[in-house]
Amino acid sequence: MKGWRTSAQSLDELRLLIDELRASFAEQRRAISRLAGERVSWLVGHQSQICSRIESLLTAAGGREGLPEPLRNIMAAVRIEAEATALLAAIAAHSVRNLIEQSEPAGYNATARPTRTTSPICLLTTL
């Protein structure tokens, strides 16, 4: 295993960035639960910046292989939080999509396609 080739200050900065990323995921889940789209978008951009800073620190230190065990465990926990946040976002998007489709009035759109989400009722008459 390669050794960690960085200063204690860089290690502390990495810990702070990881904590900031965890807090950001928690805030993003709260924003998703409130359907606060603008806040979610801002948080995604912020998380991207944090991840870029983490990646540059790891690259300068020689990669992830030499990362101390406690930090690797914390990063694994952050990955789990990221997956949970992504799953929550997907479920929320699916639920909102279903809600919108159910409240859509029956009719026709500009291309003459039916807009109703239920199957049409067919009336059969006999002559």
C-alpha positions as CSV (number, residue, x, y, z in Angstrom):
1,M,0.0,0.0,0.0
2,K,1.3,3.4,-0.9
3,G,1.8,5.9,1.9
4,W,-0.2,9.1,2.3
5,R,2.0,11.9,0.8
6,T,0.5,15.1,2.0
7,S,0.6,17.5,4.9
8,A,-1.6,17.4,8.0
9,Q,-3.2,20.6,6.8
10,S,-4.3,18.9,3.5
11,L,-5.6,15.9,5.5
12,D,-7.7,18.3,7.7
13,E,-9.0,20.1,4.6
14,L,-10.0,16.7,3.1
15,R,-11.9,15.8,6.3
16,L,-13.7,19.2,6.2
17,L,-14.6,18.8,2.6
18,I,-16.0,15.3,3.2
19,D,-18.0,16.6,6.1
20,E,-19.3,19.5,4.0
21,L,-20.3,17.0,1.3
22,R,-22.2,14.8,3.8
23,A,-24.0,17.9,5.1
24,S,-24.9,18.9,1.5
25,F,-26.4,15.5,0.8
26,A,-28.5,15.8,3.9
27,E,-29.7,19.2,2.8
28,Q,-30.4,17.9,-0.7
29,R,-32.6,15.2,0.7
30,R,-34.6,17.8,2.7
31,A,-34.9,20.0,-0.4
32,I,-36.1,17.0,-2.5
33,S,-38.7,16.2,0.2
34,R,-40.0,19.8,-0.1
35,L,-39.8,19.6,-3.9
36,A,-37.6,22.7,-3.8
37,G,-36.1,22.4,-7.3
38,E,-34.0,25.5,-7.3
39,R,-32.4,24.5,-4.0
40,V,-31.7,21.0,-5.3
41,S,-30.1,22.4,-8.5
42,W,-27.9,24.8,-6.4
43,L,-26.8,21.9,-4.1
44,V,-25.9,19.7,-7.1
45,G,-23.6,22.4,-8.4
46,H,-22.1,22.9,-4.9
47,Q,-21.5,19.2,-4.5
48,S,-19.7,19.1,-7.9
49,Q,-17.4,21.9,-6.7
50,I,-16.7,20.0,-3.4
51,C,-16.0,16.8,-5.3
52,S,-13.6,18.6,-7.6
53,R,-11.7,20.0,-4.6
54,I,-11.6,16.5,-3.0
55,E,-10.3,14.9,-6.2
56,S,-7.6,17.5,-6.6
57,L,-6.4,16.9,-3.0
58,L,-6.4,13.1,-3.6
59,T,-4.5,13.5,-6.8
60,A,-1.9,15.8,-5.1
61,A,-1.5,13.2,-2.3
62,G,-0.9,10.3,-4.6
63,G,-4.4,8.8,-5.0
64,R,-6.9,7.0,-3.0
65,E,-4.8,4.0,-2.3
66,G,-2.8,5.7,0.5
67,L,-5.8,7.3,2.1
68,P,-5.9,6.5,5.9
69,E,-8.4,3.8,6.8
70,P,-10.8,6.1,8.8
71,L,-11.1,8.5,5.8
72,R,-11.7,5.6,3.4
73,N,-14.5,4.4,5.7
74,I,-16.0,7.9,5.8
75,M,-15.8,8.2,2.0
76,A,-17.6,4.9,1.7
77,A,-20.4,6.2,4.0
78,V,-20.6,9.4,1.8
79,R,-21.0,7.2,-1.3
80,I,-23.9,5.4,0.4
81,E,-25.5,8.8,1.2
82,A,-25.0,9.8,-2.4
83,E,-26.8,6.7,-3.6
84,A,-29.7,7.2,-1.1
85,T,-30.0,10.8,-2.3
86,A,-30.1,9.7,-5.9
87,L,-32.7,7.1,-5.1
88,L,-34.9,9.6,-3.3
89,A,-34.6,12.0,-6.2
90,A,-35.6,9.3,-8.7
91,I,-38.6,8.3,-6.6
92,A,-39.7,11.9,-6.1
93,A,-39.4,12.5,-9.9
94,H,-41.4,9.4,-10.6
95,S,-44.1,10.4,-8.1
96,V,-44.4,13.9,-9.5
97,R,-44.6,12.6,-13.0
98,N,-47.4,10.2,-12.1
99,L,-49.2,13.0,-10.3
100,I,-49.0,15.3,-13.3
101,E,-50.2,12.5,-15.7
102,Q,-53.2,11.7,-13.5
103,S,-54.4,15.3,-13.3
104,E,-54.0,15.8,-17.0
105,P,-57.4,16.4,-18.6
106,A,-58.6,14.2,-21.4
107,G,-58.5,15.6,-24.8
108,Y,-56.1,16.1,-27.8
109,N,-52.8,17.9,-28.1
110,A,-51.6,20.0,-31.0
111,T,-50.6,16.9,-33.0
112,A,-54.1,15.4,-32.5
113,R,-52.9,12.7,-30.2
114,P,-55.1,11.8,-27.2
115,T,-53.8,13.3,-23.9
116,R,-55.8,11.1,-21.5
117,T,-53.8,8.6,-19.4
118,T,-56.7,6.1,-19.1
119,S,-57.8,3.9,-21.9
120,P,-60.7,5.4,-23.9
121,I,-64.2,4.2,-23.3
122,C,-65.7,2.6,-26.3
123,L,-69.4,2.7,-26.9
124,L,-70.8,0.1,-29.1
125,T,-74.2,0.6,-30.7
126,T,-76.3,-1.7,-32.8
127,L,-78.3,-0.7,-35.8
